[in-house]
Every structure is written in structure tokens, then in C-alpha cells.
Amino acid sequence: MTLPSGARPKAAEKKHGAAQNANTALNAKSPLVSYPLALAPAQAGLCQVLDAQGLHVGNLKLIGAVWKFKAIGYGANGELMPGGGPLTERHNARFDKLDANQINAVLGRSQPSVESQPAGCRGV
């Protein structure tokens, strides 16, 4: 069976949904983000931004030649809140390239210095 680009099998969706729901209460109750942030390729032109605990806190979306950060939050019942979540004040931050150090510096401005890590989404 072939899935459309970016699609996940139902079993993967359930597993992802269960993991995300387990983190929902943390996201809804505590606006803290653990650093360093990691980038996980999702599909062409899109990378998920995960905190050090694996919590999905946003996406980097390629719009034209610019990567824009799109904050993501989850409500108490697991509902998606575009533009919300712990990094809502950094929604629409712009990056000219996927550089994990720069992204951590900008999205974690108020945080202590972060460790270096590979971007993981190069060539997406």
C-alpha cells in the first residue's frame, strides 16, 4: 500500500497521538520548554520542532526562501492550538536556513546557552 507524501499509516497516527496526548497535560499546564530543541523532518519544506523531552512545540515551514516558525500548542483534551503553546511569543520567527544553533538561540532567547546539534532537516 502506498501512502500520499507526508501521510502516516493509521497505526503510526495512533502511536503518535497517544504519545502526544501523554504530553498534553504538561504542555497545557506548564509553558516551560526544555532545551536544546531538536528538528525532525516531517515532509518536504516542513520540520517539526521538538523540545528536549520530545514534546512538539512547533514547526518550521519553508515559505518562499524563508523558514518560518509556527508555534503549536495542545489543549487539555489534546486539541491542536495553532500559534499557541509555550513558544507562542516566537510564532512567525524567521530563519534564512535550518541551523539548529541559530534556531535554539532565537526560540530560546530567555534560556541559558544550548548545546550544539545537527539541524537534521537539511535538504528538505
Number of C-alpha atoms within 10 A of each C-alpha: 3 6 8 6 9 9 12 12 10 9 9 11 12 12 11 13 13 13 13 17 18 13 18 22 15 16 24 18 12 11 12 13 21 13 18 23 28 23 25 17 18 17 14 13 16 21 25 22 24 20 19 13 13 14 22 24 24 26 23 27 20 20 11 8 9 15 21 20 27 22 24 22 24 23 17 15 10 18 11 14 13 15 19 20 25 20 20 20 12 18 19 15 16 18 18 11 16 21 18 21 17 15 23 21 17 15 20 19 11 8 14 10 13 14 11 13 14 12 19 15 22 13 8 13
